[in-house]
Amino acid sequence: MSGQLLKGFNKRMAIEVNVSCILFKEDNITLIYSPALDITGYGHDKMEAKKSFKIALEEFIKYTLHKGTFESEMKRMGWNVHIKKHTYEQPFFDKLLTENDYLSHIVREKEFSKFNQNILLPDYA
């Protein structure tokens, strides 16, 4: 996923950001969850889960861009969106941990690993 372009916008119209992701297993399924985006990918292994996560991310971006709600959705999820500065800043992980029941459940109940993933988000400039 790192540095890959999503269908529908080109590199000049994208900002690369680093998002926190959680990798864990549930019922023999591997899941990748981004609490900052509230997006989950899944599969039989990590590679399948990454592919599924990429598809879910693409669909989220396409849908919210089409509806004209991308910026408001990002802000609703706690992101600092700076259109003029061309930056996105994800919410701090500790804040997500206190506000996101699903993330809290994963951290309390599951064996997990946290990693950062570079993704591309639309640039409105």
C-alpha positions as CSV (number, residue, x, y, z in Angstrom):
1,M,0.0,0.0,0.0
2,S,2.9,2.4,0.7
3,G,2.9,5.1,-1.9
4,Q,0.3,3.4,-4.1
5,L,-2.2,5.5,-5.9
6,L,-5.8,5.0,-5.5
7,K,-7.9,4.9,-8.6
8,G,-9.5,8.2,-9.4
9,F,-6.8,10.7,-8.5
10,N,-3.2,11.1,-9.5
11,K,0.0,11.7,-7.6
12,R,-0.2,15.5,-8.1
13,M,-3.6,15.3,-6.4
14,A,-2.5,13.1,-3.4
15,I,-0.9,13.6,0.0
16,E,1.0,10.8,1.6
17,V,0.1,10.3,5.3
18,N,1.2,7.8,7.9
19,V,-1.7,6.0,9.7
20,S,-1.6,3.7,12.7
21,C,-3.0,0.2,12.1
22,I,-3.6,-2.7,14.3
23,L,-3.0,-6.3,13.2
24,F,-4.8,-9.0,15.1
25,K,-6.6,-12.4,14.6
26,E,-10.1,-13.3,15.4
27,D,-11.6,-16.8,14.7
28,N,-8.6,-17.7,12.5
29,I,-9.1,-14.6,10.3
30,T,-6.4,-11.9,10.1
31,L,-7.6,-8.4,10.5
32,I,-6.0,-5.0,9.9
33,Y,-7.9,-2.1,11.5
34,S,-7.1,1.6,11.3
35,P,-8.8,3.3,14.2
36,A,-8.0,6.7,12.8
37,L,-10.0,5.9,9.6
38,D,-12.4,3.3,11.2
39,I,-11.6,0.9,8.3
40,T,-10.9,-2.8,8.5
41,G,-9.5,-5.3,6.1
42,Y,-9.5,-9.0,6.6
43,G,-8.2,-12.2,5.1
44,H,-6.6,-15.6,5.7
45,D,-3.2,-14.0,6.2
46,K,-1.6,-10.6,6.4
47,M,-1.3,-10.1,2.6
48,E,-5.0,-10.8,2.1
49,A,-5.9,-8.5,4.9
50,K,-3.7,-5.7,3.4
51,K,-5.4,-6.1,0.0
52,S,-8.8,-6.0,1.7
53,F,-7.8,-2.9,3.7
54,K,-6.7,-1.2,0.5
55,I,-10.0,-1.9,-1.2
56,A,-12.0,-0.7,1.8
57,L,-9.9,2.5,1.9
58,E,-10.4,3.1,-1.8
59,E,-14.2,2.6,-1.4
60,F,-14.3,5.0,1.5
61,I,-12.4,7.7,-0.5
62,K,-14.5,7.2,-3.6
63,Y,-17.8,7.2,-1.8
64,T,-17.0,10.3,0.3
65,L,-15.5,12.2,-2.6
66,H,-18.6,11.4,-4.7
67,K,-20.9,12.6,-1.9
68,G,-18.8,15.6,-1.1
69,T,-18.3,14.5,2.5
70,F,-14.6,13.5,2.5
71,E,-13.3,16.5,4.5
72,S,-16.2,16.5,6.9
73,E,-15.9,12.7,7.5
74,M,-12.1,13.1,8.2
75,K,-12.8,15.9,10.7
76,R,-15.6,13.9,12.3
77,M,-13.1,11.1,12.9
78,G,-10.8,13.6,14.7
79,W,-8.4,14.4,11.9
80,N,-6.9,17.8,11.6
81,V,-7.4,18.7,7.9
82,H,-5.4,21.6,6.6
83,I,-6.4,22.2,3.0
84,K,-4.3,25.2,2.4
85,K,-1.2,23.6,4.0
86,H,-1.9,20.3,2.1
87,T,-1.7,18.2,5.3
88,Y,-3.7,15.7,7.2
89,E,-2.9,14.8,10.8
90,Q,-4.5,11.7,12.3
91,P,-5.8,11.8,15.9
92,F,-3.4,10.7,18.5
93,F,-3.6,7.0,19.3
94,D,-4.1,7.6,23.0
95,K,-7.1,9.8,22.2
96,L,-8.5,7.1,19.9
97,L,-8.0,4.5,22.6
98,T,-10.2,6.4,25.1
99,E,-12.9,7.3,22.5
100,N,-13.1,4.2,20.3
101,D,-14.8,1.2,22.0
102,Y,-13.8,-1.2,19.3
103,L,-10.1,-0.3,19.6
104,S,-10.3,-0.5,23.4
105,H,-11.8,-4.0,23.0
106,I,-9.0,-5.1,20.7
107,V,-6.3,-3.8,23.1
108,R,-7.9,-5.4,26.1
109,E,-9.0,-8.7,24.6
110,K,-6.7,-9.6,21.7
111,E,-3.1,-10.3,21.0
112,F,-2.2,-7.5,18.5
113,S,0.6,-5.6,16.9
114,K,0.6,-1.9,16.0
115,F,2.3,-0.6,12.8
116,N,2.2,2.5,10.7
117,Q,1.1,2.4,7.1
118,N,1.7,5.1,4.4
119,I,-1.4,5.8,2.4
120,L,-2.4,8.5,-0.1
121,L,-5.3,10.8,0.5
122,P,-6.8,13.4,-1.9
123,D,-5.3,16.9,-2.1
124,Y,-7.9,19.5,-2.9
125,A,-5.4,22.2,-4.1
